Amino acid sequence: MSDPKKGYSDLLEDLKDYPSTAEADFLDGVTRSSGMTEEVPLAQSVGLRVKTIREMKGLSWSDMAQRTGFPEDLVGRIESGEVLAPLGDLVKLARALDMKMGYLLVQGESKPYDVVRKQDRKAISRYASQKTIRYGYSYESLAPEKRDRNMEPFLVTLEPRTEEEAPSTHDGEEFIYVLEGMIEVQMGEKRERLQPEDSIYYDSTTPHLVRCHGDQPARILAVLYTQEKK
């Protein structure tokens, strides 16, 4: 599975690609044909999407194992809903299926707009299987079913960590607004510490690193923007 030392920067790296209209139409068809019109637990929803798309594309577990580097039995456990892979592994699965990772997380059909009520948000924590090793963050998607989106908004909880992380770069822009706790944002050689009601907006092409500052968790609103290339 993915490196348990990965944190928020890896989350944004994992989510930097966005769905095209053709993929949206394809996944809407998958949703209807696989019976996912009613809400099911996320692990089962992801697993069913992986299995349905894999079978529609004529791929075997062996093919998936070769494309992802996962053991075949792990592919089976993901498809059965026994395992919800961390975000980095979902990216590998999506690439193996020639799909965007965001569509593996969508529950229900994509919509022209998406209202997410507070009581309906579902936090996804990153753990190494059933172990207590944290992946450094948990998140709640604020637009899981909006089609053709260029922005990906999340509520992200960052956990205090001692491991060193490397800055990352990717296409697009990011906006962060601090809700609770303190964070440190490294932009190139500069470091900025932000507290509640502080915000930062930057080009993602600048080497950057976002992490919790101090020994208490921090909560942020994070919006990632990437315009689809023509």
Residue pairs with C-beta under 8 A, 6 or more apart in sequence:
1 74
1 85
1 86
1 89
1 128
1 129
2 85
2 86
2 87
2 88
2 89
2 135
3 88
4 128
4 133
4 134
4 135
5 136
5 163
5 165
6 86
6 88
6 126
6 135
6 136
7 135
7 136
7 137
7 158
7 161
7 165
7 210
7 211
8 136
8 137
8 156
8 158
8 210
8 211
8 222
9 165
9 167
9 168
9 208
9 209
9 210
9 211
10 87
10 88
10 168
11 87
11 137
11 139
11 154
11 156
12 168
12 170
12 174
12 204
12 210
12 222
12 224
13 168
13 170
14 87
14 88
14 90
14 91
14 101
15 87
15 101
15 102
15 152
15 224
16 170
16 171
16 172
16 204
16 224
16 226
17 100
17 101
17 102
17 226
18 100
18 102
18 149
18 150
18 152
18 226
18 228
19 27
19 100
19 102
19 103
19 147
19 148
19 149
20 100
20 228
21 147
21 148
23 99
23 100
23 103
24 103
24 110
24 147
24 148
26 99
27 49
27 99
27 103
27 106
27 110
28 109
28 110
30 36
30 49
30 52
30 53
30 56
31 37
31 106
31 108
31 109
32 109
33 52
34 48
34 49
34 52
36 45
36 48
36 49
36 107
36 108
37 108
37 109
39 107
39 108
40 48
40 107
41 81
42 84
42 105
42 107
42 122
42 124
43 81
43 82
43 83
43 84
44 81
45 81
45 107
46 78
46 81
46 84
46 85
46 90
46 104
46 105
47 78
47 79
47 80
47 81
47 82
48 79
48 81
49 103
49 104
50 75
50 78
50 79
50 93
50 97
50 104
51 79
53 97
53 99
54 60
54 63
54 64
54 79
54 97
57 97
57 98
59 67
59 96
59 97
61 72
61 75
61 76
62 72
63 96
64 70
64 72
64 75
64 93
64 96
65 71
65 72
65 75
67 92
67 95
67 96
68 75
68 89
68 92
68 93
68 96
69 92
70 89
70 92
74 83
77 83
78 84
78 85
78 93
83 129
84 124
85 93
86 126
86 128
86 135
87 101
87 126
87 135
90 101
90 104
90 105
91 101
93 101
93 104
94 100
94 101
94 103
94 104
102 152
105 141
105 144
106 144
106 145
107 144
107 145
108 145
109 145
110 145
110 146
110 147
111 145
111 146
111 147
112 146
112 147
113 146
114 143
114 144
114 145
114 146
116 141
116 142
116 143
116 144
121 140
121 141
121 142
121 155
122 140
123 138
123 139
123 140
123 157
124 138
124 139
124 140
125 134
125 135
125 138
126 134
126 135
126 136
126 137
126 138
127 133
127 134
127 135
128 135
134 159
136 158
136 159
136 161
137 156
137 157
137 158
137 159
138 156
138 157
139 154
139 155
139 156
139 157
140 154
140 155
140 156
141 152
141 153
141 154
142 153
142 154
142 155
143 149
143 151
143 152
143 153
150 225
150 226
150 227
150 228
151 223
151 224
151 225
152 223
152 224
152 225
153 221
153 222
153 223
154 221
154 222
154 223
154 224
155 179
155 219
155 220
155 221
155 222
156 219
156 220
156 221
156 222
157 217
157 218
157 219
158 181
158 183
158 210
158 211
158 212
158 217
158 218
158 219
158 220
159 212
159 217
160 212
160 214
160 215
160 216
160 217
161 211
161 212
165 209
165 211
166 209
167 186
167 207
167 208
167 209
168 207
168 208
168 209
169 204
169 205
169 206
169 207
169 208
170 204
170 205
171 204
171 205
171 226
172 203
172 204
172 205
172 224
172 225
172 226
172 227
173 201
173 202
173 203
173 204
173 224
173 225
173 226
174 201
174 202
174 204
174 208
174 222
174 223
174 224
174 225
175 199
175 200
175 201
175 222
175 223
175 225
176 183
176 185
176 194
176 199
176 200
176 201
176 210
176 220
176 221
176 222
176 223
177 197
177 198
177 199
177 220
177 221
178 194
178 195
178 196
178 197
178 198
178 199
178 218
178 219
178 220
179 196
179 219
179 220
179 221
180 196
180 217
180 218
180 219
181 195
181 196
181 212
181 213
181 214
181 216
181 217
181 218
181 219
182 193
182 194
182 195
182 212
182 213
182 214
182 216
182 218
183 193
183 194
183 210
183 211
183 212
183 213
183 218
183 220
184 191
184 192
184 193
184 194
184 210
184 211
184 212
184 213
185 191
185 192
185 193
185 194
185 200
185 202
185 208
185 209
185 210
186 192
186 207
186 208
186 209
186 210
187 202
187 206
187 207
187 208
188 206
188 207
188 208
192 200
193 213
194 200
202 208
204 224
204 226
212 218
